Amino acid sequence: MNITPRKLNTFTLFKLPSAYLCGVRTRYIDANKCVVTVKHSWINQNPFKSMFWAVQGMAAEFSTGALMMTKIKDSGKRVSMLVTSNSATFTKKATGKITFTCNEGNLIDVALQKTIETGEGQIVKMTSVGVNEEGVEVSTFVFDWSIKAKTNS
């Protein structure tokens, strides 16, 4: 079973309802890239009439996490995943439709193979960049994902 944008959006509805209600939607995913959008609206705004930073963070995290989930599923192994750290930079007010893109699926491959072979936890640093409808960068998020192969006991 392939992971598709539609399946990820259904997953969001049932497992991450606050993200779904705020408008976080997956638009594209392949082995190395994931694109997630969110549109500024009343439900996800801050008092300054732009998108609340946490909503941007949900969309950005999902663009990295969906890649991680896909790679783990494709490995056929039981591997845990957890964000251990993140940082963000905001460069412009987020209004309209914001598109978050992570192009770093390839970074997961080496760490995943290493944790499966050694059983030791690995950290994967992944970046998601958010741009508005004009293509202007509004925010950049960096997430440290910890992955570790689960033992069979």
Summary of the structure (lengths in Angstrom):
residues: 153
radius of gyration: 15.6
end to end distance: 26.6
largest distance: 51.7
contacts: 497
relative contact order: 0.19
helix: 37%
strand: 35%
